[in-house]
Amino acid sequence: MIQRLTARPILDSRGEWTIEVVAWWGDRRGIASVPQGESRGAREAVSLPADQAVKNILEIIAPALEGNDFPDQARLDQRLQELDGTATKERLGGNALLGVSLAYARLTASMRNQPLWQYLRDICAWSVKPIAPPQLLSLMIEGGLHAPGGALFQEYLVLPQTRTIVDAIDLVTDLYGSLRELVSRRFGPAATRLGDEGAFAPPTTYEPFALIIEAGQASGLADKFDVGLDAAATGLSLAPEELIALYRELRASYPLRYLEDPFNENDLDHFASCLAEFGEGIMITGDDLTVTNVKRMELAQTKRSVNAMIVKPNQIGTVTQTLAAVRLAREYGWQVIVSHRGRETNDDFIADLAWGIGADGIKLGAPARGERVAKYNRLLELEAMSGI
């Protein structure tokens, strides 16, 4: 039950307005803030302006929820969807619904005296594998919409070959420091400016992986990580034939193990061709293609377009719908990667989500900027608590 529901505007990591929601029961409370996407799939839940989302929470959602008994997350989230009444959350806003859904989850976990990750694991409607740390996919260089004027693609990632979170983060921070020194020497100190997600954005179009590998060699880490790419290709003007040629070149030159949104979000056929050519050795991952939405996932599976998908709760709008997408991904045998957004807050919910659902991987951005570091530190805390 929620006795009282409050909401207010707060700033995100780009200095733009988003929302914070607090659900109360007595002196217990659950607090949640909602991230926003800079690069967004066309079929994501609609995010309304912060002031309108707050108004909708205070004037429509709160009166409908306060004092009413919602015995579980699914019924609370179902009521939120009924109040909105649209498939895309355009009436009340996916950000408004998600803020309330997340706040309820935190409140309920608190009332059960559970860590959030355990609460999420308990409400999963499938058998979750034993606790194991998710693979880190850490950002080193960014371009595209996140850092215009820099690299062609949006995210150049590293995947540490480690067994623990603490070892993975140790590798990532060492590599990040080595890359900073290399970028500064090669392009000048000004080139170490950071993009939206805390990574470097040097003025180079096609060389980011070469820089990362060189930094790895300088720090003695070159054989301890693989690399990955979020192409965010919906925002690119290159033809599919040009893109696949670039991916072939990258695969031949670097230990590429992860490829996200390699083509336009509507181009399922080229996704499928890429998966057929590269095989299971690379995660061909849907984000704008699948948008944490079971209908889009069903279409992608019919076309055999991906073998992995990104999970972003604000793409769909409630905790229950997020978990439904994860369950379907597991039924399809896909890898599941929980992800942050370009415009983040200090809320570390996604770390608990990844831990709770047994995600295969998690994208948090670079190990810099407070809103990204908050998630890294939460993972360290979860690993320490688990005794792994």
N, C-alpha and C positions, 0 to 999 in steps of 0.2 A: 504494500500500500504506500502511496505517496500522500503525506499530509499537506505538503506545501511545495510549490514549484516556482523557482525564480529564474530569471535570465537577464543578461546584460550584454552590451557590445564590448568586445576587447580587440586588441590589435593582434594581427598575425605577423609572421616573420618578414613580410614585405611592407609592414607598416600600413596594412589595409584592415578594414573592420571585418571581424568575424564574431562569433557568439560564444558565451560561456553559460552553462545551465547548471543549476543546483537543485537536486531533489532532496527533500527533508522528510525524516520520520523522527519525531522527538528531537533529541540533540544529535542524532545521526544524520549524516549528509553524504550525498554522492555528487561529486563535481566533475564536469566534463566540458572540454572546449573542442570546437570543430575545425579541422584543417580545411584548406581549400586547394583546388588544383589550378596550377598555372597552365599546364597542358592537359586539356580535358577531352575525354571521348564524347562524341555527339549524343550518345545515348545514356549518359550519366543522369542520376537524379538531379533535378533542378535545384540550384542553390540560390536562394533569394537574398537581396541586400540585407545586411545585418539588422538594421533597424526594423525592417518589415518582419524578419524571422523572429526577433524578440517580441514584437507586438503580437504575432500569431501565437507564440507560446503563452504569453501573459493573458491574452483575451479569449483565445479559443481552446488551446490545449490544456492549460492549467485548470480552468473551470470544469473540464470534462474528466480530468484525472484525479484531482484532489479529493481525498476522502473515499474514493472508490477502491474496492478490493481487486487487485490484479495479482493472482497467486503465483504467476510465473512470467518470465521474460516474453514468451511467445504471445501470451494474451495481452500484455501491455503493448507490444509492438503491433499486434493485430488491431488494437483500438486506435493507435496512432495512424495506421494506414486507412482505417475507416473514416477517421476525422478528415484526412486529406482527400481521399476519394479519387485520386488520379494515379495512373501507373508511374508517372515521372515525378511525383511529389511536388508538382508545380503550384498547387493551391497554398499549402502551408510552408513548403520549402523542405527539401531533403536535409538541409543543415539544421532546421528546427527539429525535425523528427529525430535525426541522429543524435543531436544534443540531449534530448530527453531520454532516448533509448540508452545512451551511454551512461547518463547520470543515474538512471534507474538500476542499471547493472552494477555500478559502483556502490550505490546505496544498499542493494540487496546483498552483495558480497560482504559489506560491512556488517549488516544485521546478522548474517550467518557466521560472522567471525572467520571469513575465508579470505585468502588472497584473491585478487581479481582473476588471475589466471586459472585458479582452481574452480572458481564459480563458472567460468566460461567452459572449462573442460567438462564440468558436471552437466551442463545444459546441451552439450553436443549430442545430436541424435544419431551418433555412429560411434564405433569403437575407435578411440584414439590410441595410437601407438604409445609405448612407454616413453617417459620424458627423455628427450634428447635435445640438445641445443640446436636451434636453426642455423643453417649456413648463412654467414654474413655475405651480403653483396654490397660492398662499400664503394662509395663514389670517390673518384680521384680527380677527374677532369669532366667539366660539363660545358655544353654548348646549346645549340637550338634555341628554344624560347627561354631557357633558364639563364643563358649567358650569350646574348646576341653579339655577333662579331667574332666569336671564337670558333670552336670546333663545329664541324658539320652536324654531327649527331648530338643527341641530348645528354646522354650519360655514358661515361666510360668507367666501368666498374672493375673491382678486383674481388675474387672469391678465394679467401685464404684456405689452404689445405691444412686445417687444424681440427682438433677434436673438441676443444673447449672455447667458450666465448672469450675468456680472458686471454688465451693464446691468440685467438683471431684478432682481437682488438689490439693486442701488443704488436702484432705484425702490421696491422693497418696503420697504426699511428707512426711506427718506424718508417714505413713506406711513404706515408704522407709527408713526413718531415724531409725525407730524402728528395721527394718530388718537388717540394717547395724550393729547396736549394738549387736543384737542376733548372727549374723554370726561371728562377731569378737570374742565374748565370746565363742562360740561353737567350732570354728575351728581355732581361732587365727587371729590377725590383717591382716596377709597376704591374708586371704581368702576373704577380702572385695575388692579385685581387681575387676575391671569391665570388662565385656565382650564387644563385638563390639557395642552393642546398649545401653550401660550405666547401665546394671543391674549387679547384683552380680553373681559370678560363684563359689560357694563353692564346695568343693570336696565331693559331695553327689550325688548318682545316683537316688534314688527313694524317697527322703524325701523333695523336694523343697516345695510342698504345705503345708506340716506339719510345716515347718519353717515360711512360710508366715502367716498361721493361728495363730501360736504362737506369731509372731510379732504383728498381729492384736489384739490378746488378751491383750498383754502387753500395747498397746496404746489405748485400749478401742474401737477398730474399728472392731472387729471380726464379728459383725453382720451387718456391713454396706457395705460389698462388696461380690461379687461372684468371682469365679476364672475361668480362661480359660487356654487352652493349645494349643500351636502350636507344633504339634508332628514332622512336617517336615519328615514324615515317609519314603519318598523316599530315604533318606540318611541312613536309619536304616537297619540292617540285621535281625531283628526279623520277624518271620512268622506272617501272619495275625491273626492266632488263639492266639498267644502270645499277640499281640497288643490289641485285643478286650478284652482279660482277664484283661489287665492292665487298660483299659478305664473303664471297669465295676467296678473294685476296686476303682478307683479314683472317679467315680460317686457316689458310695456307701459311700465314706469317706468324700467327700468335696462338697461344693456347686458349682459343675461344670456346667457352663452354655454355654461354648464355646469350640469347638473342631475343630481345623484347620488341614487339611491334615493328617488325622489319618492313612491313608494307602498310598501305592505307588501311584504315579500320574496316573498310567495306570489301577489301580485296582478299576474301577467304581463299580463293583459288591459288594465288601466289604464296600465301601462308602455307597452304597444303603442299605446293611444289617444293618449297624450302624445307619443310619437315621431311618430305620424302627423300630429298637429296642429301641433307645433312644427317638424317637418321636420329637415333636416340641418344647419340653422344653429346648433343647440344640441346639445351632447353629452348625450344621455340615457343615463346611466351606471349600470351595475349594480355593486353591491358586495355587500350582504347577499343580493341576488338571485342573483348568479353565484358568489360565494365562491371564485374562482380554481379552479373545478372544471369539467372539460370536460362532465360530464353536465348540470350546471345551465346551462352555456353553450349546449349543444345545444338544450335546452328553450327558452331565451330566444330563440335564433335561429329556431326553428320558429314561435314566436309573433310574431316581428319586434318584440321588446320593447325592445331597446336598440341603440345604435350605438357604444357605448363601454363599457369595463369597467375596474374597479379590479383591480390585481394586488397581492396580499399573500401572500408565501410562507408565512406561518404559518397561513393559511386552509387550505392543502392539505398541507403537511408535508415536502416535499422540493424540492430545486432542479430536478430533472428534471420533476416534475409541474408546477411553476411554469412552466417553459419550454414544456411541452406546452400549457398553457392559453394562453400568449402566441401560440404558433404557430396555434392554432385561431382565436383572435381575429383574427389577420392574414388567415387564410383567409376569414373572414366579412366582412372589410373594416372591422372595428371599430377605433376609437381605443383605445390602451392607456395607462393611467395607473397608474404604480407608486406605492404609498402606504405611509406610515408607519402606526403604530398609536397608540391612545390612551395605552397604557402602554409607553413606549419604553425603550431602552437607548442607550448611546453608540455602539453598532455602526452603522457607516455603509454596510453592505452594499447597501441599496436604492439608494444613489446609483450604485454600480458596476453594479447590475442595470439601472437605467434607461438608463445610458450604453451598456452592452453590448448590450442588446436593441433599441436604437433606439426607446425609448418615446416616445410623443407628448407625455406630460406626467408630472409627478411632484408628489406632495403630501408636504410635509415638516412641515406645521404653520406656526406663526409664526416669524419670525426672532428668537426668544428662547428661553431655557432650553437648557442645554448639550446635551441629547440631540437637540434639533432642529437647533441650530446646527452640530453635528458633520456632519450631512448636507449642509447648505448649504456648509460649508467644503470638504467632499470634492468637491462639484460644481465649486466654484471651482478646486480643484486639478486635476480632470480636464480642465476647459476649458483651463487653462494648459498642461498637458502635451500636449494635442492640437494646440495652436497655432491653434485656430479664431479 
